[in-house]
């Protein structure tokens, strides 16, 4: 989601708004304010931990036994429902133990959850074109190619640049995902750089990717209102935008998004 020149991931921004609303409402608890705030923050921390652990367990094979990536929350891999259930359980236990904070805690928590939900919905409906932009990009041979594939496959578009640290970090993951998922069209659109720079970068990393396009004038970024990289756009087979993901993906978070956005592909996969 873009706020002026600032680009923020919609999910974390919505959660931050929900937390801020809950803490603001807790200020009206009077002398019980500190207890209410402590209960809210405890519920938040435990909820986040449970959400992360549940996500890692669900997609454990994607981590391939590597422990450090499991701790790297920059991939935004959280199982929302288990996290919410855990947070509510912790808040409920606090309310049972201290009946005096039961009402203000419930009001603050419910207010935060409602604000989180509304903010998330608004962010998802922000100024995004609903379909694949009708633009052409240069391929590796310098020939113009339409971004819209019209081949009956879902389209995943990754906007990236060689100078972008998170882009460099996720590129091996996406190259592997492209090879693993021929049922998708995974397209890499470099923003603002020439072919030599990109080809040198890929050669240095010993990466091979198909569907590498070049957008030196940032036409795609302007069309889809992207101001930060990496950004990955998920379209269905009809070219309708399903989701916009700002930030680095891991194999686990990419697999999770595929399972959620393209369930028919998951069920048809051998």
C-alpha angles and dihedrals in degrees: 000000000000121000104185106302092341119098117201131176108255097224099053091040092054091048091050090053091050092051092048092051093048092050091046092052090048089063088075091062091090115204090000091061097103092050092048092049091048091051092048094050092046090051090048095051095046091044091054093047092050091046091053095045091048091050093049091049092049093052099029095134089059090063091056093212094303108140102192096059088054088063095044103100092179087095088066092229107163132143100226102197097052089046093052092046091050092047093049090048092052092047090047092053090050090051092050092050093047111033090180092070096040098100100040091044092051092048093048094046094047091046090052093048092049092048090048091052095047093046091050092051093048091048092051090051095047123126099306124140106244096220140039108286115251095238136124126228133193119258126210091278092052093252121137115250128182115243091218105081100189091196099123094258128115112256126224115188122194118196111201148148134209093237092056111099097204089047090055090048096052099039095087089049093051093045089055092046091052090056092046096050113050087158087074132063103227108187126190114207114188113210122222101342135106127247095253092056092049096044091049090050093050092046091051090053092042090234127154117198132171124215095035110169133181127222107178093168094049091238093151094046090052092046094054097035096245118158101161135051145264097035122163123198122201118204130179123235090274093055096255116146112245102172144352117212120195115197141024121326128208125208088260096051092044091051090047092053092048091051092049099041100035107031093156090061091051093051093048095048114105 
